[in-house]
Amino acid sequence: MAKYLLLKHYRGAPAAVNDVPMDQWAPEEITAHIQYMKDFATRLHETGEFVDERALAPEGTFVRYDGEGKPPVTDGPFAETKDLIAGWMVIDVDSYERAVELAGELSAAPGAGGKPIHEWLELRTLFGEPLIITE
């Protein structure tokens, strides 16, 4: 089995078909979207294909080491992930084709008006195993 990362973007990807920003959705549309995501994750958990998922807060900071004895530097003249990445899901599936199939299904989450968003999701292969530190 291979692990894949599905990235949901605020911006930076091609525009979705139903491209209405979430802050303009009615509360029941947000609830329906979140329920779709929960139901999708539950189904993948039952098939053993779900690993983890998270939504990301819009606030965030880039941090960089700036040399011995100097404080870390924050931000910069570049797009920040807080502006780009809305959340992610990790799946563990038998094939790339299955990962594409599931990403396509996740892309159909409802948005404004209860219609599928048809958003673009970024599909990335995860390499290696998580680092586990034991003492």
C-alpha positions as CSV (number, residue, x, y, z in Angstrom):
1,M,0.0,0.0,0.0
2,A,1.2,3.5,-0.7
3,K,0.4,6.7,1.2
4,Y,-0.8,9.8,-0.6
5,L,-1.4,13.3,0.6
6,L,-4.5,15.1,-0.7
7,L,-4.1,18.9,-0.4
8,K,-7.0,21.3,-0.4
9,H,-6.1,24.8,-1.5
10,Y,-7.6,28.2,-0.7
11,R,-6.0,29.5,-3.8
12,G,-3.1,28.7,-6.1
13,A,-4.9,25.8,-7.9
14,P,-7.1,26.2,-10.9
15,A,-10.5,27.7,-10.0
16,A,-13.2,25.2,-9.0
17,V,-16.4,25.0,-10.9
18,N,-18.4,26.2,-7.9
19,D,-15.9,28.8,-6.9
20,V,-17.6,30.7,-4.1
21,P,-15.3,31.4,-1.1
22,M,-16.4,29.5,2.0
23,D,-16.8,32.8,4.0
24,Q,-19.7,33.6,1.6
25,W,-21.5,30.2,2.3
26,A,-24.6,29.9,4.4
27,P,-24.1,28.1,7.7
28,E,-26.0,25.1,6.5
29,E,-23.8,24.9,3.4
30,I,-20.7,24.8,5.7
31,T,-22.3,22.1,7.8
32,A,-23.1,20.0,4.8
33,H,-19.6,20.4,3.5
34,I,-18.1,19.3,6.8
35,Q,-20.5,16.4,7.1
36,Y,-19.5,15.2,3.6
37,M,-15.8,15.3,4.6
38,K,-16.6,13.4,7.8
39,D,-18.7,10.8,6.0
40,F,-15.9,10.4,3.4
41,A,-13.2,9.9,6.1
42,T,-15.5,7.4,8.0
43,R,-16.0,5.3,4.8
44,L,-12.2,5.3,4.2
45,H,-11.6,4.3,7.8
46,E,-13.9,1.4,7.4
47,T,-12.0,0.2,4.3
48,G,-8.6,0.7,6.0
49,E,-7.6,3.5,3.6
50,F,-7.8,6.4,5.9
51,V,-4.7,7.6,7.8
52,D,-5.4,11.2,9.0
53,E,-6.9,14.5,8.0
54,R,-6.9,18.1,9.3
55,A,-8.2,21.4,8.4
56,L,-5.7,24.2,8.8
57,A,-6.4,27.6,10.5
58,P,-5.8,30.5,8.1
59,E,-3.3,32.0,10.5
60,G,0.3,30.9,10.1
61,T,3.9,32.1,9.9
62,F,7.0,31.2,7.9
63,V,10.0,30.8,10.2
64,R,13.6,30.6,9.1
65,Y,17.0,30.3,11.0
66,D,19.0,33.5,10.4
67,G,22.3,32.6,11.9
68,E,24.0,31.9,15.2
69,G,22.8,34.2,18.0
70,K,20.2,35.9,15.9
71,P,16.4,35.4,16.4
72,P,14.4,33.5,13.9
73,V,13.1,35.5,11.0
74,T,9.4,35.3,10.2
75,D,7.4,35.9,7.0
76,G,8.9,37.1,3.8
77,P,8.1,38.4,0.3
78,F,6.3,35.2,-0.9
79,A,3.0,33.5,-0.8
80,E,2.4,31.8,2.5
81,T,0.8,28.4,3.1
82,K,-1.8,30.1,5.2
83,D,-3.0,31.8,2.0
84,L,-2.8,28.6,0.0
85,I,-3.5,25.4,1.9
86,A,-6.8,24.9,3.5
87,G,-6.3,21.3,4.8
88,W,-5.1,17.8,4.0
89,M,-6.0,14.2,4.1
90,V,-3.6,11.2,4.1
91,I,-4.8,8.0,2.6
92,D,-3.1,4.6,2.3
93,V,-4.3,2.8,-0.8
94,D,-3.2,0.0,-3.1
95,S,-2.6,2.1,-6.2
96,Y,-2.1,5.5,-7.7
97,E,-5.3,4.9,-9.6
98,R,-7.3,4.4,-6.4
99,A,-5.7,7.6,-5.0
100,V,-6.9,9.5,-8.1
101,E,-10.4,8.0,-7.7
102,L,-10.7,9.0,-4.1
103,A,-9.3,12.5,-4.8
104,G,-12.0,12.9,-7.5
105,E,-14.7,11.9,-5.1
106,L,-13.4,14.3,-2.4
107,S,-13.4,17.1,-5.0
108,A,-17.2,16.6,-5.2
109,A,-17.8,17.9,-1.6
110,P,-20.8,20.3,-1.6
111,G,-20.3,24.0,-1.5
112,A,-22.4,27.1,-2.2
113,G,-26.0,26.2,-3.1
114,G,-25.3,22.6,-2.0
115,K,-23.7,21.9,-5.4
116,P,-20.4,20.0,-5.7
117,I,-17.4,22.3,-5.6
118,H,-15.4,20.4,-8.2
119,E,-12.3,21.8,-6.6
120,W,-8.8,20.8,-7.7
121,L,-7.0,18.8,-5.1
122,E,-3.2,18.3,-5.2
123,L,-2.2,14.6,-5.0
124,R,1.3,13.9,-3.6
125,T,3.0,10.6,-2.8
126,L,4.4,10.3,0.7
127,F,7.8,8.7,0.8
128,G,9.2,6.7,3.7
129,E,7.8,6.0,7.1
130,P,7.2,8.5,9.9
131,L,10.2,9.2,12.2
132,I,9.6,7.5,15.5
133,I,11.9,8.6,18.3
134,T,12.4,6.2,21.2
135,E,14.4,6.8,24.3
